[in-house]
Amino acid sequence: MKIKANGITINYQVDGPDGAPWLVLSNSLATNLTMWDPQARELSRAFRLLRYDQRGHGASEAPAGRYPFDLLIADALALMDALEIRKAHFAGLSMGGATALGLAQQHPERLDRVIVCDSPCQSTPTSSQQWEERIVIAQKQGMDALVEPTVARWFPPEVVKANPPHVDKVRQMIRTTPANGFIGCAAALADHNYAAAVATVKRPVLFLPRRDRFLGGKMRRLQPRHAAPSIANPPGGAIPSD
């Protein structure tokens, strides 16, 4: 389904029983709402589930230019408004995780509980340079050139070698991401910092890091700085990141 929100057309899908609590799922870079298919089958039993394609991804509109990260947050809020969702739980992976934390900071009255998966919610000089390099690749060579390097970052070598069906699904999502959308959202990832104000967040937040000493450590440091009642931070899982 598609709807106009924040000046663009956003693709979305709703599952689950009427009247159940809303849960919004926000995708990572170079994926689309189908990345949540396995989780949606389970979560839609208990929640009214909203999945959507972030700006420039999947079947959502992909304007040219660099996107400020606050624009992605405004998209999520505008989508909730358009669908008349007053309040929801919100979960996101990587780029979607930063969207979740930023939304919790800027519009806490619209959220209940928040789940941030595999995102430090801030850029660094090193990560910014990496994103700028990937932007140049997308501009000059297209998305095909980013497929295998991205898969190699997201999955352990043994998984890539075994090549299970879900890895090919991810390849297809990366390959079919509009270059404009990748460039715009990569620019957002190159310049954002929601970690700095994590102590101001009043909603309960669950931080889910992956098994990565660097990124996992950065995410675990967010939890003690979070002001709201803590939710236990479980051991990191093998969750791919942007």
Backbone bond lengths (Angstrom), bond angles and torsions (degrees), N, CA, C in turn:
res aa  C-N    CA-C-N  psi(-1)  N-CA   C-N-CA  omega(-1)  CA-C   N-CA-C  phi
1 M - - - 1.452 - - 1.527 109.29 -
2 K 1.323 116.16 153.71 1.460 120.48 -179.62 1.520 109.92 -132.19
3 I 1.336 114.28 149.80 1.461 120.04 179.81 1.520 108.13 -150.81
4 K 1.320 116.34 150.92 1.454 121.52 177.26 1.518 109.37 -84.60
5 A 1.335 115.89 128.28 1.464 120.50 179.42 1.525 108.75 -154.65
6 N 1.302 116.79 133.46 1.464 123.06 179.18 1.532 112.16 55.50
7 G 1.311 116.30 34.03 1.453 120.91 173.92 1.514 115.98 85.84
8 I 1.331 118.23 0.82 1.460 121.45 178.39 1.524 109.60 -132.11
9 T 1.321 115.82 168.65 1.462 121.71 173.86 1.521 108.82 -92.70
10 I 1.320 116.09 124.06 1.463 121.45 -178.00 1.521 109.31 -112.57
11 N 1.315 115.45 130.98 1.460 122.07 176.27 1.528 109.48 -87.43
12 Y 1.325 116.72 136.48 1.460 119.56 -177.48 1.528 109.99 -150.06
13 Q 1.324 114.79 166.91 1.463 121.12 176.18 1.521 108.74 -141.99
14 V 1.313 116.43 136.68 1.463 121.97 177.94 1.521 109.15 -117.42
15 D 1.329 116.47 131.48 1.464 123.34 176.86 1.524 108.62 -133.54
16 G 1.325 115.24 166.34 1.452 119.98 174.97 1.518 113.30 96.74
17 P 1.317 115.84 167.74 1.466 120.77 -172.30 1.521 113.52 -73.64
18 D 1.330 115.98 142.03 1.468 121.36 172.06 1.524 109.37 -58.01
19 G 1.326 115.21 139.08 1.455 119.44 176.71 1.512 114.28 89.46
20 A 1.337 117.96 -12.38 1.466 120.64 177.44 1.533 109.30 -75.45
21 P 1.322 118.23 158.85 1.474 119.99 177.56 1.521 110.75 -60.03
22 W 1.323 116.52 142.22 1.458 121.22 178.77 1.519 110.73 -77.43
23 L 1.324 115.93 139.06 1.466 123.62 171.54 1.520 107.14 -132.63
24 V 1.332 115.94 121.81 1.465 121.74 179.57 1.527 108.85 -101.71
25 L 1.336 116.75 134.91 1.463 122.86 177.94 1.526 109.06 -116.57
26 S 1.331 116.15 127.16 1.464 122.34 -175.30 1.528 109.87 -116.51
27 N 1.328 116.21 126.92 1.468 121.43 -171.06 1.522 113.88 -79.03
28 S 1.318 114.35 165.43 1.461 122.71 176.58 1.528 110.17 -87.43
29 L 1.329 115.48 173.47 1.460 121.45 178.57 1.522 110.46 -60.95
30 A 1.339 115.49 141.54 1.472 122.93 173.76 1.529 112.87 63.59
31 T 1.331 116.70 27.63 1.460 121.47 173.05 1.533 107.60 -130.32
32 N 1.302 116.99 -168.43 1.457 121.21 174.88 1.518 108.55 -149.80
33 L 1.309 117.25 -176.36 1.468 120.11 -173.24 1.523 113.73 -62.54
34 T 1.340 117.97 -18.53 1.468 119.40 179.02 1.521 112.14 -72.23
35 M 1.337 118.14 -11.60 1.465 119.42 175.86 1.524 111.08 -60.11
36 W 1.342 116.20 -22.61 1.463 121.49 -177.56 1.527 113.25 -92.98
37 D 1.321 118.92 6.65 1.472 120.33 -173.71 1.532 113.70 -51.31
38 P 1.338 119.22 -49.86 1.480 118.09 -178.65 1.534 112.29 -63.01
39 Q 1.324 116.58 -41.36 1.469 119.80 179.59 1.529 110.87 -68.51
40 A 1.333 115.95 -37.31 1.461 119.72 -177.80 1.526 111.74 -63.02
41 R 1.323 116.63 -35.96 1.474 119.51 179.41 1.522 111.33 -59.82
42 E 1.311 117.28 -35.59 1.461 121.16 -179.65 1.529 111.85 -86.62
43 L 1.329 116.36 -46.49 1.460 120.03 -173.91 1.516 112.90 -68.31
44 S 1.326 117.14 -29.16 1.469 119.75 -177.94 1.525 112.96 -71.47
45 R 1.319 116.95 -6.13 1.471 119.00 174.13 1.523 111.33 -73.15
46 A 1.338 115.79 -30.72 1.464 119.70 -174.14 1.522 113.61 -115.34
47 F 1.343 116.89 -14.46 1.456 120.52 -175.36 1.527 110.83 -126.30
48 R 1.317 114.69 154.00 1.464 121.80 164.86 1.531 104.18 -83.29
49 L 1.304 116.85 107.40 1.460 122.29 -164.87 1.522 110.75 -102.21
50 L 1.322 115.78 125.07 1.460 122.16 175.04 1.521 108.97 -112.59
51 R 1.323 115.07 117.19 1.464 121.27 170.23 1.518 108.05 -110.57
52 Y 1.315 117.17 146.39 1.456 119.28 178.30 1.527 110.29 -147.05
53 D 1.326 115.44 156.13 1.457 121.39 174.00 1.524 108.13 -87.80
54 Q 1.329 115.92 120.55 1.455 118.65 176.60 1.527 110.55 -58.01
55 R 1.310 116.40 156.55 1.469 123.02 176.76 1.533 110.57 -43.00
56 G 1.336 115.60 128.65 1.454 119.72 176.97 1.507 114.90 81.27
57 H 1.326 117.84 8.39 1.460 121.85 -176.37 1.524 110.78 -127.01
58 G 1.328 115.51 153.82 1.451 120.16 177.81 1.517 111.12 54.98
59 A 1.327 115.37 -128.14 1.462 120.91 -178.64 1.526 112.39 -100.68
60 S 1.333 117.73 10.66 1.465 120.41 174.30 1.523 109.93 -79.73
61 E 1.308 115.46 158.09 1.464 120.85 -178.12 1.528 110.34 -64.55
62 A 1.337 115.96 146.41 1.465 121.68 -175.24 1.522 110.52 -126.30
63 P 1.334 118.33 77.77 1.467 119.74 178.46 1.529 110.87 -64.31
64 A 1.316 115.68 151.65 1.462 120.15 176.29 1.528 110.02 -74.32
65 G 1.323 115.95 158.36 1.454 121.04 175.57 1.519 112.86 110.35
66 R 1.307 114.94 172.69 1.463 122.47 178.65 1.524 108.65 -87.76
67 Y 1.330 116.88 132.15 1.457 120.58 -178.43 1.531 109.90 -97.04
68 P 1.309 119.84 126.42 1.472 119.59 167.50 1.520 109.23 -68.84
69 F 1.319 117.68 146.46 1.464 119.58 -175.09 1.523 111.69 -63.20
70 D 1.315 117.08 -32.97 1.468 118.93 178.78 1.525 111.79 -61.21
71 L 1.341 117.39 -23.02 1.459 120.40 177.01 1.526 110.52 -67.94
72 L 1.335 117.34 -36.79 1.464 121.13 177.84 1.528 110.48 -66.54
73 I 1.319 115.95 -36.55 1.471 120.22 176.13 1.524 110.60 -67.18
74 A 1.323 116.13 -41.92 1.466 120.31 177.69 1.527 111.20 -62.99
75 D 1.334 117.13 -35.30 1.467 120.67 176.33 1.525 110.65 -60.21
76 A 1.333 115.82 -47.91 1.466 119.89 -177.96 1.526 110.93 -61.99
77 L 1.317 116.71 -43.05 1.465 120.60 179.52 1.528 110.60 -65.31
78 A 1.337 116.69 -42.69 1.463 120.30 -179.55 1.526 111.37 -65.23
79 L 1.331 116.78 -35.08 1.461 120.15 176.83 1.524 110.47 -65.51
80 M 1.323 117.09 -43.55 1.459 120.16 176.03 1.527 110.84 -60.27
81 D 1.310 116.52 -41.65 1.472 120.03 177.87 1.524 110.91 -62.07
82 A 1.344 116.37 -46.37 1.460 120.80 -176.66 1.521 111.74 -62.56
83 L 1.333 116.04 -32.08 1.459 120.88 -179.77 1.531 112.17 -94.78
84 E 1.323 116.13 6.11 1.467 123.03 177.55 1.531 112.12 58.61
85 I 1.322 114.98 43.40 1.465 121.80 175.98 1.525 107.35 -96.73
86 R 1.301 116.65 107.35 1.466 120.79 -175.76 1.518 111.42 -73.62
87 K 1.333 116.09 -39.87 1.456 120.02 -176.74 1.523 109.32 -151.93
88 A 1.338 116.73 144.54 1.466 119.95 -176.78 1.521 110.50 -152.79
89 H 1.310 115.56 156.65 1.455 120.68 160.51 1.527 106.63 -74.18
90 F 1.327 117.15 152.39 1.469 119.63 -176.75 1.517 109.18 -140.88
91 A 1.332 116.33 126.58 1.464 122.24 179.04 1.519 109.46 -129.98
92 G 1.322 116.09 142.78 1.454 119.57 178.64 1.510 111.63 -149.06
93 L 1.321 115.12 153.53 1.461 122.12 178.92 1.517 109.60 -108.10
94 S 1.313 116.88 126.46 1.460 124.66 175.88 1.528 110.12 55.20
95 M 1.328 119.68 -107.77 1.466 120.30 176.07 1.522 110.51 -54.44
96 G 1.316 117.00 -40.51 1.461 121.21 177.27 1.518 112.25 -66.60
97 G 1.331 117.29 -31.16 1.456 120.83 176.96 1.519 112.06 -67.15
98 A 1.335 116.22 -41.95 1.463 119.70 175.61 1.529 110.54 -65.56
99 T 1.326 116.50 -35.97 1.464 120.51 174.92 1.528 109.89 -59.60
100 A 1.323 116.56 -43.60 1.470 121.32 -179.48 1.524 111.43 -62.20
101 L 1.336 117.16 -47.17 1.459 119.67 -177.47 1.533 110.91 -68.58
102 G 1.328 116.82 -40.48 1.460 119.41 177.77 1.515 112.20 -62.80
103 L 1.324 116.68 -40.08 1.461 120.95 177.86 1.525 110.71 -64.71
104 A 1.335 116.71 -39.05 1.465 120.64 178.40 1.525 111.36 -64.32
105 Q 1.328 116.98 -33.31 1.462 120.26 178.05 1.520 111.79 -73.58
106 Q 1.329 116.08 -42.68 1.462 120.40 -171.58 1.533 113.51 -86.59
107 H 1.336 116.52 -29.72 1.468 120.06 -176.34 1.533 110.51 -139.81
108 P 1.328 117.37 62.07 1.465 120.17 -175.52 1.531 113.40 -62.09
109 E 1.321 116.84 -26.24 1.463 119.77 -178.45 1.522 112.70 -69.32
110 R 1.347 117.54 -13.96 1.462 121.17 -178.50 1.523 113.02 -94.90
111 L 1.335 116.51 -7.34 1.461 119.68 -175.65 1.516 111.16 -119.20
112 D 1.326 114.84 153.59 1.455 121.46 172.42 1.527 108.17 -103.63
113 R 1.324 117.19 -86.79 1.458 120.39 176.34 1.521 110.21 -107.95
114 V 1.337 115.31 152.53 1.457 121.75 -172.99 1.527 109.23 -127.32
115 I 1.327 116.44 139.44 1.468 121.89 176.65 1.525 108.34 -125.13
116 V 1.317 115.74 120.28 1.461 122.73 178.85 1.527 107.81 -109.33
117 C 1.327 116.32 110.42 1.467 121.35 -178.09 1.524 110.29 -102.96
118 D 1.317 115.97 124.12 1.453 122.17 166.58 1.526 112.84 54.51
119 S 1.319 116.70 50.51 1.459 120.38 178.23 1.522 109.61 -148.79
120 P 1.332 118.13 126.56 1.469 119.80 173.26 1.512 112.01 -77.82
121 C 1.341 116.53 -8.16 1.469 123.35 176.03 1.527 112.68 62.29
122 Q 1.323 115.99 28.56 1.456 120.13 175.52 1.519 109.53 -161.57
123 S 1.314 115.59 150.28 1.456 120.85 173.34 1.524 109.19 -93.55
124 T 1.310 115.32 162.87 1.458 122.92 175.58 1.526 107.36 -130.53
125 P 1.327 119.20 165.97 1.467 119.18 176.20 1.528 112.79 -54.81
126 T 1.336 116.57 -38.31 1.466 119.79 179.51 1.514 111.53 -68.63
127 S 1.333 117.08 -47.95 1.466 119.25 -178.83 1.528 111.01 -65.99
128 S 1.330 117.09 -35.68 1.459 120.26 178.16 1.521 111.10 -61.29
129 Q 1.333 116.38 -42.72 1.463 120.10 178.22 1.526 110.94 -63.25
130 Q 1.337 116.61 -40.44 1.460 120.17 178.64 1.523 111.24 -62.92
131 W 1.339 116.93 -42.19 1.460 119.62 178.58 1.520 111.64 -64.75
132 E 1.326 117.17 -39.42 1.460 119.74 178.69 1.529 110.72 -64.25
133 E 1.317 117.03 -36.96 1.467 120.46 177.38 1.521 110.76 -65.29
134 R 1.327 117.25 -40.23 1.465 120.06 178.69 1.526 111.56 -69.72
135 I 1.313 116.71 -34.10 1.464 120.24 175.40 1.529 110.18 -59.85
136 V 1.313 117.23 -44.07 1.464 121.05 179.43 1.530 110.44 -61.96
137 I 1.330 117.11 -41.04 1.471 120.13 177.59 1.516 110.82 -60.91
138 A 1.329 117.04 -46.39 1.466 120.68 179.54 1.524 111.10 -61.72
139 Q 1.326 116.60 -39.25 1.462 120.50 -179.53 1.524 111.89 -67.67
140 K 1.320 116.82 -41.27 1.464 120.81 -172.16 1.530 113.75 -92.65
141 Q 1.347 116.50 -32.07 1.459 119.19 -172.48 1.525 113.76 -119.39
142 G 1.315 117.15 -11.77 1.453 119.89 -178.45 1.514 112.69 85.17
143 M 1.319 116.05 177.97 1.457 121.68 -173.79 1.524 113.21 -72.24
144 D 1.322 118.56 -26.34 1.470 120.17 179.83 1.524 111.35 -55.63
145 A 1.329 116.65 -36.47 1.466 120.75 -177.17 1.523 112.41 -70.48
146 L 1.325 117.38 -15.26 1.465 121.12 -178.78 1.522 113.13 -98.33
147 V 1.331 117.73 -7.47 1.464 120.35 -172.93 1.527 111.43 -63.40
148 E 1.311 118.04 -61.14 1.473 119.82 -174.52 1.522 113.06 -68.30
149 P 1.343 120.70 -41.05 1.472 118.56 175.08 1.525 112.83 -58.96
150 T 1.338 116.84 -36.42 1.466 119.67 179.32 1.525 111.24 -70.15
151 V 1.328 116.65 -44.41 1.465 120.44 177.54 1.529 110.44 -59.23
152 A 1.321 117.07 -39.26 1.468 120.54 179.71 1.523 112.07 -66.15
153 R 1.334 117.82 -29.49 1.467 120.19 176.46 1.515 111.93 -77.53
154 W 1.316 116.72 -33.85 1.460 121.18 -172.65 1.524 114.16 -84.35
155 F 1.332 117.97 -26.54 1.461 120.65 -173.57 1.525 110.76 -126.26
156 P 1.336 117.75 145.35 1.461 121.19 175.74 1.534 110.31 -62.12
157 P 1.338 117.29 152.96 1.475 120.69 -177.54 1.526 113.37 -55.20
158 E 1.329 116.74 -37.53 1.461 118.94 -177.90 1.527 112.03 -67.43
159 V 1.337 116.83 -31.73 1.466 120.65 177.02 1.521 110.01 -71.61
160 V 1.328 116.78 -43.51 1.468 120.51 178.18 1.529 109.97 -60.23
161 K 1.331 116.29 -41.75 1.465 120.52 -179.81 1.528 111.05 -64.88
162 A 1.322 117.44 -41.95 1.475 121.24 179.49 1.524 111.40 -69.42
163 N 1.327 116.30 -29.15 1.466 123.13 175.66 1.536 113.02 53.23
164 P 1.344 117.79 57.71 1.467 119.50 175.76 1.527 110.38 -67.02
165 P 1.325 117.66 164.13 1.470 120.86 -175.37 1.523 114.54 -56.12
166 H 1.333 117.69 -34.36 1.463 118.06 -176.48 1.528 111.93 -67.79
167 V 1.334 117.74 -24.85 1.464 119.64 177.62 1.527 110.34 -70.50
168 D 1.319 117.40 -40.16 1.468 119.85 175.90 1.525 111.22 -65.23
169 K 1.326 116.51 -33.98 1.473 119.31 176.09 1.525 110.26 -62.45
170 V 1.318 116.14 -41.44 1.464 120.28 178.52 1.523 110.32 -65.62
171 R 1.329 116.56 -42.89 1.473 119.30 176.68 1.522 111.02 -54.64
172 Q 1.322 116.34 -44.61 1.450 120.32 -178.49 1.524 111.71 -65.59
173 M 1.336 117.02 -37.61 1.459 119.81 177.57 1.523 110.88 -63.80
174 I 1.334 116.55 -43.53 1.469 120.20 179.07 1.524 109.96 -62.82
175 R 1.331 116.06 -48.30 1.474 121.90 -175.72 1.522 111.89 -60.80
176 T 1.326 117.14 -35.40 1.459 120.62 -175.27 1.528 113.72 -94.90
177 T 1.329 117.43 1.83 1.462 119.63 174.01 1.522 109.17 -67.54
178 P 1.323 118.80 127.94 1.466 119.86 178.11 1.531 110.95 -58.22
179 A 1.331 116.77 135.80 1.469 120.16 -179.86 1.523 111.00 -57.65
180 N 1.339 117.13 -39.26 1.469 119.74 177.63 1.520 111.49 -58.09
181 G 1.327 116.63 -41.65 1.453 120.81 -179.23 1.514 112.01 -67.87
182 F 1.326 116.13 -42.57 1.461 119.40 178.02 1.522 110.51 -61.96
183 I 1.326 116.46 -47.16 1.461 120.99 -178.33 1.525 110.49 -61.97
184 G 1.324 116.35 -46.35 1.460 120.17 -178.66 1.512 112.70 -61.99
185 C 1.343 116.43 -45.79 1.471 120.25 -177.40 1.524 111.81 -76.50
186 A 1.333 118.13 -32.11 1.462 120.05 174.74 1.527 110.05 -63.46
187 A 1.325 116.61 -36.95 1.463 119.88 175.36 1.522 111.05 -63.11
188 A 1.337 116.72 -38.90 1.467 119.95 176.56 1.523 111.04 -62.96
189 L 1.321 116.44 -42.47 1.465 120.62 179.50 1.525 111.98 -67.71
190 A 1.318 116.32 -25.39 1.467 120.43 179.67 1.524 112.52 -76.83
191 D 1.322 117.31 -11.16 1.464 120.19 -174.35 1.524 110.92 -148.94
192 H 1.323 116.48 75.46 1.460 120.01 176.92 1.519 109.58 -152.15
193 N 1.326 116.16 155.38 1.461 120.77 176.30 1.526 109.73 -158.01
194 Y 1.312 115.36 93.21 1.463 120.71 173.99 1.527 110.98 -99.28
195 A 1.325 115.98 -9.26 1.463 119.55 178.01 1.523 111.22 -68.92
196 A 1.327 117.31 -31.73 1.465 120.97 -175.86 1.516 112.43 -60.41
197 A 1.329 116.59 -31.52 1.469 120.12 -176.80 1.524 112.03 -108.39
198 V 1.330 117.63 21.09 1.463 119.50 -176.29 1.528 111.98 -61.11
199 A 1.328 117.51 -28.57 1.467 120.73 -179.36 1.524 112.22 -67.92
200 T 1.330 117.28 -15.88 1.463 119.93 -179.74 1.533 112.27 -86.76
201 V 1.322 117.53 -8.72 1.466 121.30 -175.28 1.529 109.13 -74.32
202 K 1.310 116.48 124.59 1.459 121.79 -177.17 1.523 113.57 -98.62
203 R 1.327 116.79 -8.77 1.455 119.88 178.98 1.534 109.75 -88.41
204 P 1.347 118.54 149.50 1.465 120.36 174.59 1.527 110.71 -63.77
205 V 1.316 116.10 132.68 1.461 121.37 -178.57 1.525 109.73 -127.08
206 L 1.328 115.02 132.87 1.454 121.96 172.44 1.522 107.75 -104.16
207 F 1.340 117.02 120.55 1.459 121.99 176.78 1.526 108.47 -99.06
208 L 1.325 116.39 122.27 1.462 121.85 -178.69 1.519 109.51 -115.75
209 P 1.332 118.37 97.43 1.463 120.58 178.32 1.520 111.95 -85.82
210 R 1.315 115.93 165.92 1.462 120.50 174.25 1.524 109.56 -94.34
211 R 1.335 115.99 177.38 1.467 120.80 176.71 1.528 108.41 -81.00
212 D 1.309 114.79 80.26 1.458 121.84 -177.43 1.518 105.87 -147.33
213 R 1.307 117.12 118.47 1.465 120.21 -172.59 1.521 111.54 -60.63
214 F 1.350 116.34 -38.52 1.464 119.55 -176.72 1.518 111.09 -76.37
215 L 1.340 117.08 -59.89 1.461 120.01 -177.50 1.519 111.14 -67.95
216 G 1.338 117.54 -41.63 1.458 120.09 179.01 1.515 111.72 -59.08
217 G 1.333 116.24 -40.38 1.455 120.47 178.53 1.515 112.46 -64.61
218 K 1.328 116.31 -40.74 1.467 119.88 179.38 1.515 111.08 -65.07
219 M 1.332 117.18 -38.48 1.464 119.67 179.05 1.514 111.32 -69.90
220 R 1.327 117.55 -39.50 1.469 119.57 -178.90 1.525 111.31 -65.32
221 R 1.325 116.65 -27.27 1.462 119.29 177.57 1.527 111.84 -73.41
222 L 1.329 117.54 -17.12 1.457 119.97 176.82 1.522 111.54 -70.12
223 Q 1.328 117.38 -35.86 1.463 120.92 -172.59 1.524 113.12 -61.39
224 P 1.359 119.45 -47.60 1.473 117.35 -179.50 1.522 113.23 -64.76
225 R 1.324 118.42 -22.45 1.462 121.86 -179.36 1.525 112.17 -85.95
226 H 1.329 116.28 -7.42 1.458 120.90 -176.12 1.519 109.28 -82.19
227 A 1.344 115.89 128.12 1.469 120.64 -170.37 1.515 114.07 -80.14
228 A 1.332 118.03 -27.26 1.462 120.89 -175.89 1.520 111.05 -72.98
229 P 1.345 117.82 165.55 1.462 119.77 175.42 1.524 110.95 -52.11
230 S 1.310 115.95 129.29 1.453 119.95 -173.59 1.515 112.07 -75.38
231 I 1.310 114.86 147.05 1.458 122.19 167.10 1.515 106.01 -108.47
232 A 1.317 117.42 138.00 1.461 120.51 -175.25 1.516 111.13 -52.39
233 N 1.335 115.87 135.16 1.454 122.89 178.84 1.533 108.05 -92.50
234 P 1.322 118.90 104.34 1.457 120.70 -174.46 1.511 112.18 -74.54
235 P 1.343 118.13 166.71 1.448 120.09 175.44 1.512 110.51 -57.87
236 G 1.345 116.76 147.82 1.455 121.12 -177.60 1.502 112.69 -62.43
237 G 1.315 115.63 145.61 1.463 122.15 175.52 1.507 110.27 -109.42
238 A 1.315 116.66 169.04 1.448 121.18 179.28 1.518 109.57 -82.82
239 I 1.319 115.80 78.12 1.455 122.40 -177.60 1.523 107.67 -107.63
240 P 1.325 119.89 122.73 1.450 120.07 178.34 1.516 111.80 -66.43
241 S 1.329 116.41 146.97 1.463 121.32 177.09 1.506 110.64 -120.87
242 D 1.340 115.87 170.87 1.461 120.40 178.73 1.512 111.03 -64.42
